[in-house]
Amino acid sequence: MSFLMLSIEAYLATYTLSLFRLSYWKFGPTEIRILLAVGNLALLNHSVVTLFGTQFRLFDIGGSIAILGMMLMLIVSMVAHTTQLYREEPIV
């Protein structure tokens, strides 16, 4: 859901601001593929991670971190684009 919302925000920014951004904070598709490759290699040795005394699967933790990161990117991007749109066409 967070990836879809981030995509929609990128589409709206492209339409309204003529600004298409493929990556956020120097984190783009290539970096995501590298991160997934590293995660797969780590999964070979450690499929379970212990956090706060509780065991979780490695990809569950990675997926949760990815969702939180995308939601943070979405919020920052929405605020920046809304501010830019307001400055370009203020309410009189």
BELFEN-V554775 format. One record per pair of residues at least 24 apart in sequence whose ideal C-beta (glycine too) atoms are under 10 Angstrom apart, sorted by sequence separation. I is the first residue (numbers start at 1). GAP is how many residues later the second one is. D is the distance in Angstrom with one decimal. If there is no record, write none. Layout:
I/GAP/D ; I/GAP/D
This chain:
38/24/9.9 ; 39/24/9.8 ; 36/26/8.7 ; 35/27/8.3 ; 39/27/9.9 ; 36/30/9.7 ; 35/31/8.6 ; 32/34/8.5 ; 27/42/8.1 ; 25/44/9.1 ; 24/45/9.0 ; 24/46/8.7 ; 27/46/8.2 ; 25/47/9.3 ; 24/48/9.3 ; 25/48/7.1 ; 24/49/4.5 ; 23/50/9.8 ; 24/50/9.1 ; 25/51/8.5 ; 24/52/8.0 ; 24/53/6.8 ; 21/56/7.9 ; 21/60/9.9 ; 19/62/8.0 ; 3/63/8.6 ; 6/63/9.9 ; 7/63/9.8 ; 2/64/8.2 ; 3/64/8.5 ; 6/64/5.2 ; 9/64/8.9 ; 10/64/9.6 ; 13/64/7.3 ; 17/64/6.4 ; 2/65/5.1 ; 5/65/7.9 ; 6/65/8.3 ; 9/65/5.8 ; 13/65/9.1 ; 16/65/7.7 ; 19/65/8.6 ; 1/66/8.3 ; 2/66/8.4 ; 4/66/9.7 ; 5/66/8.0 ; 8/66/9.2 ; 9/66/9.7 ; 12/66/9.2 ; 2/67/8.6 ; 3/67/6.0 ; 6/67/6.1 ; 7/67/9.7 ; 10/67/7.9 ; 13/67/9.2 ; 17/67/6.5 ; 2/68/4.1 ; 5/68/10.0 ; 6/68/4.9 ; 9/68/5.6 ; 13/68/5.1 ; 16/68/9.2 ; 17/68/7.1 ; 1/69/9.4 ; 2/69/5.0 ; 5/69/5.5 ; 9/69/5.9 ; 12/69/7.7 ; 16/69/6.4 ; 1/70/9.3 ; 2/70/9.5 ; 5/70/10.0 ; 2/71/8.7 ; 3/71/9.5 ; 6/71/7.6 ; 10/71/9.7 ; 13/71/8.9 ; 17/71/8.2 ; 2/72/6.6 ; 6/72/9.6 ; 9/72/7.4 ; 13/72/9.3 ; 16/72/9.3 ; 5/73/9.2 ; 12/73/9.9 ; 16/73/10.0
